[in-house]
Amino acid sequence: MKLVMAVIKPFKLDEVREALTGLGIQGLTVSEVKGFGRQKGQTEIYRGAEYSVSFLPKVKIEVAVTDDLTDAVVEAIQKAANTGRIGDGKIFVLELAQAIRIRTGESNADAL
């Protein structure tokens, strides 16, 4: 099993969710996060004063998948989240040692 984490632009969330639903993914976790990478934040003007915003709003998606679905999930996220501009985000794939559904006690692939 793998845990696929993606940090993307907020307005791309619906497209990514639809792409994952099309693959049969039934559940995912979404968090509003802030961060920066090569984008380095931005400069804004508020009440005539210029200030730097070093962290930009992003959305983090986490989805646990079986090994055979990993490549398809990564590809779907990459295509749906891509704008071709700086700040599109990153995808991380981690090994997932165990998953347990609390309600039923099912474990691993059955819990996904």
C-alpha positions as CSV (number, residue, x, y, z in Angstrom):
1,M,0.0,0.0,0.0
2,K,1.0,3.6,-0.6
3,L,0.1,7.0,0.8
4,V,-0.1,9.5,-2.0
5,M,0.2,13.1,-0.8
6,A,-0.2,16.0,-3.2
7,V,0.1,19.8,-2.5
8,I,-1.8,21.7,-5.2
9,K,-3.4,25.0,-6.0
10,P,-6.7,25.4,-4.2
11,F,-8.8,26.0,-7.4
12,K,-7.6,22.7,-8.9
13,L,-9.2,20.6,-6.0
14,D,-12.4,19.8,-7.8
15,E,-10.6,18.7,-11.0
16,V,-8.3,16.4,-9.0
17,R,-11.2,15.0,-7.0
18,E,-13.1,14.2,-10.2
19,A,-10.1,12.5,-11.7
20,L,-9.6,10.3,-8.6
21,T,-13.3,9.4,-8.4
22,G,-13.0,8.3,-12.1
23,L,-10.3,5.8,-11.0
24,G,-12.6,4.4,-8.3
25,I,-11.0,6.1,-5.3
26,Q,-13.7,6.3,-2.7
27,G,-12.0,8.4,0.0
28,L,-9.4,11.0,0.4
29,T,-8.4,13.6,3.0
30,V,-8.1,17.3,2.1
31,S,-6.4,20.0,4.3
32,E,-5.9,23.7,3.7
33,V,-2.2,24.4,4.1
34,K,0.2,27.2,3.5
35,G,3.7,27.0,2.1
36,F,6.2,28.1,-0.5
37,G,8.7,26.6,-2.8
38,R,10.2,28.1,-5.9
39,Q,7.3,30.6,-6.0
40,K,8.9,32.3,-3.0
41,G,5.6,34.0,-1.9
42,Q,4.4,37.3,-3.3
43,T,4.4,41.0,-2.6
44,E,1.1,42.7,-1.8
45,I,0.0,46.3,-1.1
46,Y,-2.3,46.9,1.8
47,R,-3.4,50.4,2.8
48,G,-0.6,51.9,0.8
49,A,2.1,49.8,2.4
50,E,3.9,47.1,0.6
51,Y,4.5,43.8,2.4
52,S,5.7,40.3,1.6
53,V,3.5,37.3,1.9
54,S,5.9,34.4,2.3
55,F,3.4,31.6,2.6
56,L,0.9,30.9,-0.2
57,P,-2.4,29.1,0.3
58,K,-2.4,25.5,-1.0
59,V,-4.5,22.3,-0.6
60,K,-3.0,19.0,0.6
61,I,-4.7,15.8,-0.6
62,E,-3.9,12.5,1.0
63,V,-5.1,9.2,-0.4
64,A,-4.2,5.7,0.6
65,V,-4.1,3.3,-2.3
66,T,-3.1,-0.3,-3.2
67,D,0.2,-0.7,-4.9
68,D,-1.4,-1.5,-8.3
69,L,-3.3,1.9,-8.3
70,T,-0.4,4.1,-7.3
71,D,0.9,5.0,-10.8
72,A,-2.6,5.7,-12.1
73,V,-3.4,7.9,-9.1
74,V,-0.2,9.9,-9.4
75,E,-0.8,10.4,-13.1
76,A,-4.4,11.5,-12.6
77,I,-3.3,14.1,-10.0
78,Q,-0.5,15.3,-12.1
79,K,-2.7,15.8,-15.2
80,A,-5.6,17.4,-13.3
81,A,-3.5,19.8,-11.1
82,N,-1.3,21.0,-14.0
83,T,-1.6,24.6,-15.1
84,G,1.9,24.8,-16.6
85,R,2.8,27.6,-14.3
86,I,5.1,27.9,-11.3
87,G,3.5,26.8,-8.0
88,D,1.5,23.8,-9.4
89,G,2.6,21.8,-6.5
90,K,4.2,18.5,-5.6
91,I,3.3,14.8,-5.3
92,F,4.8,12.6,-2.7
93,V,4.5,8.8,-2.5
94,L,5.2,7.0,0.8
95,E,5.1,3.4,1.9
96,L,2.0,2.7,4.0
97,A,2.8,-0.1,6.6
98,Q,-0.8,-0.6,7.8
99,A,-4.3,0.7,7.5
100,I,-7.2,-0.2,9.8
101,R,-10.9,0.7,9.5
102,I,-11.9,1.7,13.0
103,R,-15.6,0.7,12.7
104,T,-15.1,-2.8,11.4
105,G,-11.6,-3.7,12.2
106,E,-10.8,-4.5,8.6
107,S,-7.1,-4.0,7.8
108,N,-4.8,-3.1,5.0
109,A,-6.3,-3.3,1.5
110,D,-9.7,-4.2,2.9
111,A,-9.7,-1.0,5.0
112,L,-9.1,1.2,2.0
